[in-house]
Amino acid sequence: MPTAMVTFNGRITLAPQVRKNLGLKTGDNVEFVEVENGRFAISCRNRLATDTDLRNTRSPESPD
């Protein structure tokens, strides 16, 4: 599963596979939606990223 590091300024960079699956383009806004205590989903353009979407971002060489 892709990961991201939080910078000193609190920014993160989403992995290319995540951006592609969410249909994100430069300048798009994202919203972090708490789906349960301590777990968040990313939404964009009125589409909610599900756990399935996020699991599909694994690169082919990644182990299950």
N, C-alpha and C positions, 0 to 999 in steps of 0.2 A: 504494500500500500504506500502511495506517495506520502512524503512528509514535507514540512516546511519549518524553517527556523525563524524565530522572531528576532528582528534587528533591534539595535539600540533605540531606534525611533518607534518601535512597536509595529513595524511593517512586516508583512510576509509576502513571499512570492509563491504563487500556486504553480504546481508542476504543469508542464504542457498538456499531459493527458487529462488532468482535471479541468483545465481551461477549455479544452476541446469538448469534453463530455458535457460541460455546462453551457457550451456555446458562447463563452465569454470572448469579447473583443476589447481592444484597447479603449479605455475610457468608460467601460461599463461599470456600474455600481453593483456591489454585492451586499447581501444582508445575511448576518449570522443569526439563525433561528435556533433557540434552545429547544431540543426535542425531548429531552429528559434531563434530569439533574446532572450537569457537567458535560453533556453531549450536545453538540451543535451540528446543524446542517447549514449548507450554503444555498441561498436562493438568489436567482437572477432572472429578470424578465418574466416574472410571475411563474417561474418553474422552480420547484423545490428539489434539490439534490437529495436523492434517497440513498440509503446504504448500498443498494444495488448499483446505482450510478457510480458511487465512490469505489466499490469493489472492482468495477469494470475499468478503472483507471490503472490497474496493475499492468506493468509492462510484461510482455510474453515470457521473459526470462525470470520473472519474479516467482519465487516458490509460493504455494498456497498456504 
